[in-house]
Amino acid sequence: PCFENVFQKSIVVKAEWQFAEGWNLWAKGMYETVSVRDVAPLHNYRKSAGHMGGLEYYPFDGQNLRFYLAWIGRHVSFSEASGLQAFDRNRIELGLMCRLKLH
């Protein structure tokens, strides 16, 4: 079904620390609520909290190549009246990223 008057409130906070040349430590936190004001069982029906954190290494100065290790997670809960079940998602990523500049 489609709903009108759906309100979503979000806050995101991010911090980064470059503790040595080529190294970056970062963390991000998120919180979100969703509500359908015209449908009583769906008032404040979803709350979500997420977190991310990682360590990055940039081996070459002036190039956009990095190796990273990150932990990403999210918890979503619903009101009892919505009939939906809460869930958690977590993952760890290890990888490299290289952004190419195309002209």
C-alpha positions in Angstrom: 0.0 0.0 0.0 1.0 3.6 -0.5 0.8 6.1 2.4 0.7 9.9 2.5 2.2 12.0 5.3 5.2 9.7 5.9 7.8 11.5 8.1 11.4 10.3 8.3 13.9 11.9 10.7 17.6 11.1 10.4 20.9 12.1 12.1 24.3 11.1 10.8 27.6 11.8 12.6 31.0 11.1 11.1 34.6 11.5 12.5 37.9 10.9 10.8 41.5 10.9 12.2 44.6 10.8 10.0 47.0 9.5 12.7 50.0 9.0 10.4 50.9 9.8 6.8 48.8 7.5 4.5 46.6 6.2 7.4 43.0 7.1 8.1 40.7 5.9 10.9 37.0 6.8 10.6 33.7 6.1 12.3 30.1 6.9 11.4 26.9 6.6 13.4 23.3 7.0 12.2 19.9 7.1 13.8 16.5 7.2 12.0 12.8 7.1 12.8 9.9 6.7 10.4 6.2 7.5 11.1 3.0 7.5 9.2 0.9 10.2 10.9 -2.5 9.3 9.4 -2.4 5.6 10.3 -2.4 5.0 14.1 -0.7 1.6 14.1 2.2 3.1 12.1 3.0 6.1 14.4 6.7 5.8 15.0 6.7 2.3 13.5 10.4 2.0 12.6 13.6 2.9 14.4 17.0 2.2 12.9 20.5 2.6 14.3 23.6 2.0 12.2 27.4 2.1 12.8 30.4 1.9 10.5 34.1 2.1 11.3 37.2 1.5 9.4 40.9 1.7 8.9 42.3 2.9 5.5 45.8 2.9 4.1 46.7 5.1 1.1 50.1 3.7 -0.2 50.8 6.3 -2.9 50.7 10.0 -2.4 48.6 11.8 -5.1 46.8 8.7 -6.2 43.3 7.6 -5.2 44.2 4.0 -4.3 43.4 2.7 -0.8 43.2 -0.5 1.1 40.6 -0.8 3.8 39.1 -2.8 6.6 35.6 -1.8 7.7 32.9 -3.0 10.1 29.3 -2.1 9.1 26.2 -2.8 11.1 22.6 -1.9 11.4 19.8 -2.6 13.9 16.2 -2.0 12.8 13.2 -2.3 15.2 9.5 -1.9 14.6 6.5 -1.0 16.8 4.4 -4.0 18.0 1.4 -2.6 16.2 3.1 -2.8 12.8 3.4 -6.6 13.1 7.0 -6.5 11.7 10.0 -8.2 13.3 13.2 -6.5 14.2 16.5 -7.5 12.5 20.2 -6.9 12.7 22.8 -6.8 9.9 26.5 -6.9 10.4 29.5 -7.4 8.0 33.2 -7.0 7.9 34.8 -5.8 4.6 38.4 -6.1 3.5 39.3 -4.7 0.2 40.9 -2.1 -2.0 39.4 0.8 -3.9 40.8 2.8 -6.8 38.9 5.6 -8.4 39.8 6.4 -11.9 39.6 9.9 -13.3 38.1 9.8 -16.8 38.2 12.9 -19.0 
